[in-house]
């Protein structure tokens, strides 16, 4: 029982980390795109 509980916490933490990584990558892509667009606008 305790082992399963511990395993559930680990899997939930892993899935949360994966979601955070996806969000961070998405935000980074948006930031890079807007940065590139601003550079292109200045040229």
C-alpha positions as CSV (number, residue, x, y, z in Angstrom):
1,X,0.0,0.0,0.0
2,X,2.7,2.5,1.0
3,X,4.8,1.5,-1.9
4,X,1.9,2.1,-4.4
5,X,1.2,5.5,-2.7
6,X,4.9,6.5,-3.1
7,X,4.9,5.3,-6.7
8,X,1.7,7.4,-7.4
9,X,3.4,10.5,-6.0
10,X,6.5,9.9,-8.3
11,X,4.4,9.4,-11.4
12,X,2.3,12.5,-10.7
13,X,5.4,14.6,-10.1
14,X,6.9,13.3,-13.4
15,X,3.7,14.2,-15.3
16,X,3.7,17.6,-13.7
17,X,7.3,18.2,-14.7
18,X,6.5,17.1,-18.3
19,X,3.6,19.5,-18.5
20,X,5.8,22.3,-17.1
21,X,8.5,21.5,-19.7
22,X,5.9,21.6,-22.5
23,X,4.6,25.0,-21.2
24,X,8.1,26.4,-20.9
25,X,9.0,25.2,-24.4
26,X,5.8,26.8,-25.7
27,X,6.5,30.1,-24.0
28,X,10.2,30.0,-25.2
29,X,9.0,29.5,-28.8
30,X,6.6,32.4,-28.5
31,X,9.3,34.6,-27.1
32,X,11.8,33.6,-29.8
33,X,9.2,34.2,-32.5
34,X,8.2,37.6,-31.2
35,X,11.9,38.5,-30.9
36,X,12.6,37.5,-34.5
37,X,9.5,39.4,-35.7
38,X,10.6,42.5,-33.8
39,X,14.1,42.3,-35.4
40,X,12.6,41.8,-38.9
41,X,10.3,44.8,-38.3
42,X,13.3,47.0,-37.5
43,X,15.2,46.1,-40.6
